[in-house]
Amino acid sequence: MFKKFMSDVIGPSSFKKILTEQAMRDFSKQPDVLLVHSPVLFRIYALYAQTDETYEDRPTFFRKVGKYLYYERFNYAHGDEFYYYIKFNTESAFYQEHKDFIKLLILSSEPSMFNDYVGDRSLTQYNKSLKENE
C-alpha cells in the first residue's frame, strides 16, 4: 500500500534524487511544493489506505517516507516537529476527491500555527500557494 500511495498521490518529482541539504532547499523553492506536517501526511495516507489491510503502521510509514522525501525538523519549546516537502500528484483521483480537505489539513498545522517556535527562520514563507488561494 505504501508504494501505491507514493506513486499515486505524491508526485514523483518529490522523491529525493540528491541527498544534500542544498538539493532539499532547491526543491523546496519550486512552484507547488508544500510543507506538510508529519501527522497530516500519515492521516492522508491512512485515508488513502482505509480499505486496505496491508497499510503500514505509523513508525514503519515514517521510516519509509523519510527515505523518499525531503524533510525538515522545526524546534519548538514543546519539542521537535517534522515536516515533509511534497508536490502532490494533482492528476490523482484520490487527490482530486480530497484536495480541499488536504489543503485544510496542511494549513491548520503548518509551522506558524505553533506559538513556541525557538528557531530564527521566518515561518510565514511556507505554503504560500495555499494561503494565496484562500
C-alpha positions, 0 to 999 in steps of 0.5 A, a space after each residue: 500500500 505504501 508504494 501505491 500511495 507514493 506513486 499515486 498521490 505524491 508526485 514523483 518529482 518529490 522523491 529525493 534524487 540528491 541527498 544534500 541539504 542544498 538539493 532539499 532547499 532547491 526543491 523546496 523553492 519550486 512552484 507547488 511544493 508544500 510543507 506538510 506536517 508529519 501527522 497530516 501526511 500519515 492521516 492522508 495516507 491512512 485515508 488513502 489506505 482505509 480499505 486496505 489491510 496491508 497499510 503500514 503502521 505509523 513508525 514503519 510509514 515514517 521510516 519509509 517516507 523519510 527515505 523518499 522525501 525531503 524533510 525538515 525538523 522545526 524546534 519548538 519549546 514543546 519539542 521537535 516537529 517534522 515536516 515533509 516537502 511534497 508536490 502532490 500528484 494533482 492528476 490523482 483521483 484520490 487527490 482530486 476527491 480530497 484536495 480541499 480537505 488536504 489543503 485544510 489539513 496542511 494549513 491548520 498545522 503548518 509551522 506558524 500555527 505553533 506559538 513556541 517556535 525557538 528557531 530564527 527562520 521566518 515561518 510565514 514563507 511556507 505554503 504560500 500557494 495555499 494561503 494565496 488561494 484562500 
